[in-house]
């Protein structure tokens, strides 16, 4: 093992690349016994309020993340529901520890409690590893949590998915070749070598099978070879063969020196045969704790013997369900289990207890350092930092995280070019329609009104087109929550990468729209005016995408999000200054005028178009257009014009300029802010909404129950 200058551990895994199912296990000397780990949990209790609630970033039920409705167990009687009621147990390295029970039994809540996903002030009882309290940065650095859902990017291959996970979770001091070797070893360990270059796939793209997808999900979370591995229903939705293969993989992970704890609903007889310890729950209470082989004597003494041809796990769960239909539930089983455990402890020779004490005698920090020295790829925890107790929160610096996030997103989206093609097509079609409707506008009063309509439609279209960014974070939300739960990367890194990835397409869309419309509509100013037109469109796209991205974090449902986006953008257009001038807006609504995102680009393009004070937009009798005089004959108009000339004492002819570009700007009341300041404000809006996006992620995505 070599050490990075930063104190991080760099494990030589060249041997792992050659294979061996254990991956990292290949580096460990077979003569050395595994580093002992014992995870103890004592009298765990947890209660929540019965009424539900919504947070800023609600997740799928299977993810079981933070909820504002959760409440500590000390709440008043009658307002809470007990999910855990004095649960105790022990899990060791090298063993598969399975938590079983019917739906609502508390098995997932227990795993959440062990994984540190419940706030400490809400959970009663203690969780220790090798006798030391386990929480905070140390827990996140040495553990992994695999959610029930397979949350993966569909267009990445299996190998790419694991490589990106390695970039996040393994320290930058580890060379790319060694990270690739770790990925190859993990592919072999997970039985995914043949599917390594197959995309994950989704409903529209054929990819790997369900069992392979589940193993990839596990692989992304164990790329750093964690000491503690928690899994929520890893076999859910799989056929029996795939489920058995997944549990076999978990068995090998446990044998490599990890403590593996998982929930499982109803294991087959084959799966039950490779489990080491069981914990059966009913309504938050323990009804059995022991080995699978102990199920038959347990239920035999209880008075419900398991038939020889029956799956003990299925029989046990069926029996528990029958008792749960009674008013007292499975209290009889829980009470019998307590007596059973006491009798077993009294009858024991003490050998197991002595062994447990001996296993837990190695201090935790020394045990972690020893594991790293034997090849455990615990991200960021070198032997020096492990002994000192200071485990780095993240394996890599922010700029590395941003680069990897950008590279992953571009790789995924590049394989779905139809998405950008649809956006480009929408912009081109919109531009074509506007160009043909407002074709070659003249410099007349009607031309002025038509230009105002074109600019209002064009600028508001930029924001409406940005609504396509709404599903992006809604779809990535659960991947983001899973990856940040154990500090794969910083939230600010995700925000920066999200902005960087979204920007290049906006440049192409801006150019496409400007090229389609600028000369076709007959806008003035030449090259410099065209460049400003492109830049203000790009700024509008930037502000609009930032606004929609922020809303996608606040409103987690796509259809509801579209409704909110469309409504707010309609308000922005209403108060932009097109329908009603700024000086005509009531004082009690003027604040909304300055909050309107459409105001600033609309005002900027008007100034860009009408900035030439010598350009005339109304000559002679054209001033009567839109008035009662305008409906009269030209001869009458000339007489009226002559009368006006005599009255004013000036010579007004048919060619006399009555209204210039400056007059148009003054009439529209759009000179309170200059066009360059409007551009800067529009750009600033984009940064502001992305800052709000970060705040929402920071506040609303705590991966803990309260």
N, C-alpha and C positions, 0 to 999 in steps of 0.2 A: 504493500500500500504506500502511495506517495501522498504528500500533503501539499495542498495549495497554499499560497502565501496568505490567503484570507483565513486560514484555519479550517477550511472545509476539507472533508475527507474525499480523496479520489481513489477509488478502488480499481485495481488492475483486473479487468475482466476479459483479458484476451483469451483465457481458457474458456470462459463462458461462451464465447462465440463459436467454439467448436462443438457445443451442444451440451448434453446432459440435461435431463428433464428439469433439474432444479435450477437451471440458470445460474443464479448467484451461488447456489449450493456447490457448484463445481469448484469454486475457489477455496472452499473450506477443507481443511485437512480432515480426512475421515477418522483420524486417531483422536481428534478433539471431540468431547461431548458437546451437545448444543448448549448455547447460553440459556440458563434457566430463566423463565419468566412466568410469574403467577399473577393473574389479574383477579383480585378479590373485590366483591361488592357485598356490602352489608346493609341490611334493613333499608333498602331503597323504597321511598314512598313519594308519590307525585299525584297531584289532583289538579283538575282544570274546571273552569266554569262551564256549565251546561250550555249556555247560550253561545252562538258562534259570533265571529267578527271577521272583518276584512282588513288586511294590511296593505301597504303600498305595493308590495311585491308578493302577492299570494302565490303559492306554488301548488303543484298537483298534490292531492292527498297522500300519494305514496311517498312523496319527498319529505313530508312532515317537518316543515320548516317553521319559522317563527309565526306566531299568530297573536294578534292583540287580544284575543279572547281568553288566552291561557291565564291561569291564576294559581298561585301557590296553594298548598294544601291547607294553609291556615285560614282560608276564607270561611265565612259564616256557614253554619250547617244548613243543608238544604239547597245551597247554591252551587255546590261543586260535585264533581264526579271523580272518584278515586280510580286512577289508571294503574298505579303500582301501590301495593300494600305490603310493605315489609319484605321485599325480595332480597334474598342473599344467595351467594354461590361463589364458584371459583372456576376459572378457565386457565389452562396451561398451554405453553408452547408445545407444538407437535401434536395437538389434539384438535379435533373438530367439535366445537361446542355449538349445539343447535337449540334454539328456543322455539318451542312449539305451542300451539294453542289455536282455538277457533278465532274467527274474526272478532275483534273487540276484546281479546283476552289480555292485551297489553304487551305482546311480544315485541312489536316494533318500538313501542315506547321504552321498553327496557333497553333495547339496543341503542336507542337515541341517548338514553341516560348514560350508558357505558361509554359511548362515543363522544361525550361532552356536548351534545346537541340540545341539552336542556340547561337553562340558566341555573347557576349554582344556588342562588337564593330561592329558587323554586323547588329544588330537589332536596329531599331529606335523605340522610344516609351517607355512606362513604364508598368511594371507588379508589382502590390503590393498585399499583403495579409494583411488585416486589416490596410491598409494605409502605410505599411512598405515595402520597396523594397524586392523582393524575388529572391534570387540567391545563388549560391555557396553551401557550406556544409549544410546550413540550409535547403535549398530547397530539396537536395537529402535525408536528414534525415527524412523529414516529408512527402515525396511524393513517388509515385510509377508510373511507366509508363509501360503499357501493350501493347506490340507490336501486330501487326496484325497476325503474324505467331505464331503457337503453337510450342514453342521451348522447348522440354522436352526430358528427357532420356527415351527411349522406354521400357526398361525392369524394370523400377521401378514401384511400385504400386502407386496408387493415394495417399495413406497415407504416403508412404515413400517419395514421391516427396515433399509433404508439410512439412514433418518432417525435411528433409534436408534444405528446405527454412527457417524453424524456427531456425535451428542450425546456419544458416548464419546471419539472420536478427534480432534475439532476443538476448539480452545480455546474457553472460555466467552466470551472477548472477542468472538468472532464472533457476530453477531446471528442470531436464528432465521431471518430472511428470507434471509440470505446462506447459512446452512447448507442451507436448502431449495433455494436456487439451485444449490448444489454438488450436491445430490442429483439435481435435475432434469438438470443437465449430465451427471452420471454415468449416469443412466438412458438418456440419448440415446447416450452413448458405448458403453454395453453393449448397445444395441439392445433395451432393455426398456421403452420408453415405453408401448407398447400393453398390456403386462402389469403396469403400475405399480400398479394397484388390485386385482390378483388376489392371493388369499392363496397362501402357499407350498404348503400342503397336505401331507397325509401319507396313510397307507394308508386312513384313514377319511374323509378330506376331499379332494375333488378340488381341485387347485391348478394351478400352472404346470407346464410340461413339464420333462423332465430337463435339457435344454440351458439353459433359462431359469434353472432352479434352480442350475446350476453357475455361470452368470454372476452370479447374485445373491451366491453365496458369494464369488466373486472381488471383487464390488463392496464387500462389507462390509469386506474387508481393504485395499482401495485407496481408501477414502473420503477418506483424508488425502493421497492422491496421493504414494505413497512413491517414493523414489529407487531403492530396490532392491526387486524383487518376485520371490519364490521360490514356485514352484508344484509340488506333487507330483501328477503324473498328472492334469492338468486335463481331459483328454479321456476319461478312463476311464469306461466304461459308457455312452458317448454314441454315437448313430448318426453316420454319416460327415458328414451335413450339419450337425448340431449341433456336432460336434467341429471342423469347419472354421470355423464361426462363432465359436466360443470362441477359436481361435487367431488369427483375424482381429482380435478384440477385444484380445488380448494384443499383437498387432502394433501396433495404434494406441496402446496404453499405452506400448510401448517408444518409439515415435516421438514421444511427448509429452515425452521426456527421461528415461525410467526405464531401468534395467538389469533386464531380464527374463530369469530363468533358470528353466527348467522341466524336469521329466522327462517323457518320452513313450515309450510302449511300442512302438508300431508305426504310424507316421504314414502316411497315404495320400499319394499322389503330389501331390495339391493342397496338402496341409499342408506336405509337404517343400519345395514350391516357395516358400513364404513364410518358411521358417526361414532364418536368416542364418549360424549357426554350429552345428556338431554336435560332440558328444563321445561317442564310443562306448566303452562299458566292457565288460569281461569279467572276472569274478572279481576285481574291484577294480583292474584294470590298464587303461590306455588302449590301445585298439586302433585308434582313429582320432580325429583332431582336425583340423577344418577346415570348409570350406563344403560344403553339399550337392552343389555342382557338382564338388567334388574327389573324390567317392566313386568315380566311374568311372575316372579315371586312377590312383587309389590301388589299387583292386583289380585294374586291368589290369596294373600293374607287379608286383603281388604274384603274379600268375599265376592269378587267378580273375576274368576279365573279366565285367562285368555286361552281360547281353543288352540290346539297345536297347528291347525291349518290356517290360522288367522294372522294377518299382519299386525304385530303388537302395537305399532303406532296408530294404525287406523282404529283398532279396537279401543285403545286408550282415548283417542279423540272422540269416538262415538259415545263412550261411557261418560266422558266429561260433558258432552252436549246433552245427554239425557238428564244429568244432574242439574245442569244449568236451567232446565225448564222448570225446576222446582223453585219455590220462593226463596229458599236459602242458598240456591245455586249449588256450586260444588264445595260448599263449606265442609261437608263430611270428608271429602277427599283431601282437602287442604289440612284439616285437623289430623287425619290419619297420617298424612305425609310428615307432619311435625313429629308425631310419635315414632314413626318409622325411622326418621333421621336420628332421633335421640337414642333409640334402641341400637341402631347401627353403630353410632359413636361409642356407646357403652360396651358393645360386644367386640369392638375393634381392638386389636392388640396395640394400636398406637403407631403402627409402622407407617401408615399413610400420612398421619399427622406429622410425624417426625420428618418424613420425606418432604412434605409441603414446607415445613419450617426451614429445612436445609436448602430447598430450592429458592426460597425467598431471602436467603441470607446475603446474597450478592447485592450491594447497593445499586440502585437503578442506574445512576449515571455511569458507574463502572460497567454495568451490564450492557448499556447502550454503546459505550466505547469499545467494549470487547466484540459486540456484534458487528460494528463497523469495521474493525480490524480483521474480521473473518469474512468480510465481503457483503454484509448487509448494506444496501445502497440507500441509507436513510438520508434524504436530501438535506444538505446543509448542516449535518451534525457530525462534525469531526470529533476525534477523540479529545482534543483540547477543549472544545466548546462543550462536549458532553459532560466532561468531568466538572467543569465550572458551573454547569447548570444553565448556561446561556446558549440556547438553541436559536440560530438565526430564524427569523420569521419566514423569509422567502429564500429560495435557493439561488435566485438570480437578481441582478440589478434591474431597475425599471426599463432601461432602454433595450435590454435583451428581451424582456417580456413583450414590449411593444412590437419589436421586430418579429418575434415568433407569431404573435397574434395576427399581425398584418400578413405575414407569409401564409399562415393557415387559411385566413379568410379569402385571400386572393386565389389560393389553390382550389378551394372549394367552389368559389363563384366562377372561376375560369372554365370549369367543366359544365357550367349551366349558362352558356352564352345567350340562350333564349331569353333570359331574364333582362339582360341589358338591351337586347334587341327589341324587346317589347317597350321598354322605356324610351329608347331612341325613336322607335316607330310612332309612339304616342306624341312625342315632341315634334317630329317631322310632319305628321298629319295635322296637328294643331297649327303649326307654322304655315303649312300649305293653305289651310282653310283661311287663316287670318290674312295671308298674303293675297289670296284671290279675292277675298271680300273687300279689303282695303287697298286695292291695286292702284298704284301710282296716284296717290292723293295729290290734289292741286292745292295751291296757296290761296284758298278762298275761305270765307267764313264757314262754309260747310266742310271744307277740308280741315279746318281747325277742329271742329266738333268731331269729325271722324278720326282725327289723330288722337284726340283725348280718349275716345272709345277704344281705339287700338291699344294705346298704352295701358289703360285700365285693365283690359282683357288680358293683354300679354303678361303684365306683372302679376296679376292674380293667378294666371295659369301656372306660373313658375311654382307658386306655393301649393297649388292643388296637385301638381304632378309629384311633389315631394311626399304626398301621402303614401306612396308606394314603399317608403321606408318604415312605415308603421309595423308590418309583420316581421321585420328583420329581428328586432330585439325580442318581440313576443315569442318568436320561434327559438331564439338563442337563450332566452331567459333561464331555462332550467339547466342548460349546459353551463352557463355562467355561474349559476348558484352552486352547482356541483363542484366546479373547478375552484371557485373561491372559498368553498367551505373549508378546504384544507390548504389554503394559501398557495395554490398553484401560481397565481400572479396577483398583482395589486389591482384594486378597482380603478385607480387612475390610469393604469396601463391599458385596461380595457376601453376606457373612454377615449384615450388618445388614439388607440388603434382603430376604434370604430370611426372616429373622425377622419383619420388618414385614409382608410379604405374607401370611405364614401366620397372623398373629394375628387379623385381622377375622373370617374364617370360624369361628375357634374361639369367638368371643363368641356368634355366632348358634347354634352347635351347643350351647354350654353352656346358653343360655336355653331352647332347644328341649327338651333333656333334663330340665331342672329343672321347667319348666312341665308336662311330660308326667307326671312322677313324684311331685313333692313333695306335692301335695294328694291325689293318688289313693292314695298309700301311707298317708297320714295322719300325715306327719311333724309334729312339734310346733314351736312357737316363733314362729309368725306371720311377719310381713313381714321382720323382722331376720334370723330364722333362714333364711328363703328366700333372702335376698340373700347370706348367707354360703355357703349351699349352692351358689348360682350361681358365686360367686367361687372356691370350692374346686374345683368342676368345671373352671372355666376354667384355674385353676392346674395341675390335673392334665393337661388337654389341652396346656398350654404346656410342662410338663416332659416329657410323653410325646413330643410332636412334636420337642422338642430332642434327646431321646435317640435317636429313630429317625433324625433328620437326621444326627446324629453317626455312627450305625452305617452309614448309607448311604455315607458317605465312606470308612469303614474296610472295609466289605464291598461290593465293586462289583457283585455279581451279585444280581439281584432275588430269585430263588428261595432262594439261600443266605441272603440277608439276612432274608427272611421266617422261615426256620427259626431263625436266631439270635434274632430279635426275639421270636418266640413262646416259645422256650425260656427266655430271660432274664426275660420278663414272668411266666412261670409260676413261676420262682424268687422273683421279687418278691412275688407273691401268697402263696406258701407261707410266706415269712418276714414277712409283713405284720402278723401278730398275730391273724389270724382263725382259722386252723387250730390254732395253738398259741400260747398267751399268751407275752408277752415274758419273764415270770419263769420260764417252763418251757423256754425255748430253751436248749440246752447252751451253755456258755461259749465253746466253740470255733466256734460258729455265730452268736453274738450280733452280731458285726461285720456279718454279712450282713443282719441285721434292720434295722440303722441305715442300710444302703445301699439298702434296698428303697424304690423310689419309691412303692409302694402304701401303705406304712406310714403316711406322714404325712397324706395326704388321708383315709385310712380312720380314723385316730385323730382327725382334726379333726372329721369328720362325726359320730362317736360322741359326742364332747364337745358338739357342737352340739345333738344330739338328747337326750342324757341329762344335760345340765348342771343341770336343775332338781332340786334336792335334795328338794323337797317332792312331787315327782311319784311316785306309787306304781306299782310294776310287779308286786307280789305281795302278796295280801291273804289272811289267814286260811289256810284249807285249800288255797289255791293253792300254798302252799309245798311241798306234797307231790307236785306234778306232776313226773313223771319219776322217782319213787321207787317202791319196792314198795307203800308205803301209798297211792300215787296210784291204784292199780288196785282199791282196796277201795271199799266203799259210802261215801256221804256221812256216814252215821251213825257208822261206824267212824272216819272222819277227824275228826269232831267230838269223839269220845271221846279220840282221840290228842291233839288240840289242847287239850282240857281238861286232860289229864295233863301236857302241857308247861307249861301255865299254872300248875298247882299246883307243879310242880317249880321253875319260875323265880320263882314268887311274883308273877306279873303276871296281868292279866286279858286274855287273847288271845281275841278273837272272830273271827267270819267276816270282819268289816270292818277288822280290825287290819292296818295296813301292816307288812309284813315286809321288803320290799326296795324301796329308792328308786332314783332315777337315779344318785345318788352311789355306791350299792352296786354297781350294774351296771358303772360305770366302774372301780371298784376291783377287781371280779371279773375284768374284761377286761385289767387292768394297762395302761391306756392314759393314765395321768396323769403320765408322766415328762416330757412336753412339752406345753405348752398349745396350744390350737387355733390361736391367732394365730401362734405360733411355727411350728406345723406348716404353716400357710399360707405363711409367709415362706420356710421351708425348701423347700417344694415349688416356689415361684417361683424360688428360688435354684438349684435343680437345673436348671431350664430354661436359665438363663443359663450355668450351668457347662457343660452339654453343648454349648451353642452356642460357648462359648469353646474347648472341645475340638475342635469342628468346624473352627474357624479354625486351630487348631494343626495338625490333619491336613492342611488345605489348604496351609498354609504349608510344612510339611515334606515332604508326599508328592506335591506337584504341580509339581515342578521340570520345566520343559519342556526338559530337556536329557538327552542320553545321557551316561553317565559314562565 
